[in-house]
Amino acid sequence: MVVGAGPAGSAAALVMAKNNLKVCLLERGESPGSKNMFGGTVYRLPTAELVPAFWEQAPLERPVVAEELWFLDDASAVKFGFTALEFSRPPYNKFTALRPAFDRWFANLAVQAGAKLYTSTLVRDIYWKKDGLAGRRAAGVVLEDGQVIEGSAVVLAEGAAAFLAQKAGLRRSIRPSQLVLYAREVLALPAAKIEERFQLGPGEGANLGFVGFPAGGIIGKGGIWTNRESVSIVVGGYMNQLQAAGYSLPALLARFKAHPLIQRLIGGAEFLEYQAHIIPKGGFDAIPQLVGPGILVAGDAAVMVSGRRGSDLALLTGQYAGETVVQAHAKRDFSAASLSAYERRIQDSFFLADIKANRHTHTYYQTHSDADLLLTKALNNAMLEFFRVDLDTHQEKMQRIAAKLKSMQSPAKTLRDLWAGLNNWGVF
């Protein structure tokens, strides 16, 4: 039994179905991906672990060859970037994709392997059976209409809100400070214009991340991803900070799109669709209990997000959950002790090591919500002074830059902001 047909849920269902288990994949949307969004990126190596050479059949947009991070101010930007033309050919590195199309394709792989997919199906609760003298074990789910579907184990891949995981006692209630809310628009733009404006070859893709201006002074990001004949543009921030600042997310997105440098990239593009989505950003300390008797938690529900990496970690955790259920089925043992093999795999993973190493970034950003903005202002002010032609000596110019930077905040605070940013921004 799998709740949620996103990357985590479909990966779990695919693994179990391939191993001849009877699998029920439940999705509350009209189709997989209809209620989900990302910028978005599909990572080659994690996906190929489960579906070798998936790029030959998956509905992908462009292989990503260029990555940039912009520190965007009101009318200027400091840019860091990297381009690798070898990423434009097999085995590739990552791809842009549109989530509804990719999720439908991925869930269909599980169906082809034997899983049963049920859409427009809302799970209301976990169905429990008595286990031992005083215990209980998850033995299925209860649907919105009260119908019970029984199963040997339940994989919760329900997304960031994680209502069922909370009902099951596996996690505490989620605070707004642990969630980031993003809004996204998809804008139609001819392929030739995309390639001209983003300096790409035919069929190549780029991912651009933006800090500073897009979030309007709170901790958040903007992003642009190039698709075949459209661009995905995203902006968002911590929910508690959005609320405290009185920001409207659609207004922030409109403001970001109107920036003169962003207009050079998207000018003339036609609106296609709008979506909003919540991403868990509570970090290591917000990770719930991952297993219980007959139950496992994967993907966003398990807070498996590291920097910008989320979709690939969801897929990997779903794969691990599916493999654990297969092993438990072979032993006919779905106890918490048996399913704890899943937790051990997560604990030994590269991504949990990264999440744990950056566990204090979340706390820092809740205390210093202006960190990204101040860092952006500092960099842009310094570069404006550096590149402005004047009649001063080089030494006088550098002294003036240093004085301006110190007047904004202490050098130690700037370094702390930069360190927090490096831990948060990921690969741009």
VENRAHU-V837918 format. One line per field, one symbol per residue. ss: DSSP state (H for helix, E for strand, L for the rest). burial: + if it has 24 or more other C-alpha atoms within 12 Angstrom, else -. A space follows every 50 residues. Layout:
BEGIN
ss=???
burial=???
END
This chain:
BEGIN
ss=LEELLLHHHHHHHHHHHHLLLLLEEELLLLLLLLLLLLLLEEEHHHHHHH LLLHHHLLLEEEEEEEEEEEEELLLLEEEEEEELHHHHLLLLLEEEELHH HHHHHHHHHHHHHLLEEELLLLEEEEEEEEELLLEEEEEEEEELLLLEEE LLLEEELLLLLLHHHHHLLLLLLLLHHHEEEEEEEEEELLHHHHHHHLLL LLLEEEEEEEEEHHHLLLLEEEEEEELLLEEEEEEEEEHHHHHHHLLLHH HHHHHHHHLHHHHHHHLLLEEEEEEEEEEELLLHHHLLLLEELLEEELHH HHLLLELLELHHHHHHHHHHHHHHHHHHHHHLLLLHHHHHHHHHHHHLLH HHHHHHHLLLHHHHHHHLLLHHHHHHHHHHHHHHHHHLLLLLLHHHHHHH HHHHHHHHLLHHHHHHHHHHHHHHHLLL
burial=++++++++++++++++++--+++++++++-++++++++++++++-+++-+ +--++--+++++++++++++++++-+++----+---++---+++++++++ +++++++++++-+-+++++-++++++++--------+++++++-----++ ++++++++++++++++-+-++--+-++++++++++++++++-+++--+-+ ++++++++++++++++++++++++++++++++++++++++++----+-++ -++++++-+-++--++--+----+++++++++++++++++++++++++++ +++++++++++++++++++++++++++++----+++-++++++-++---- ++-+++-+++++-+++-++++++++++++++++-+--------------- +--++--+-----+--++-++-++++++
END
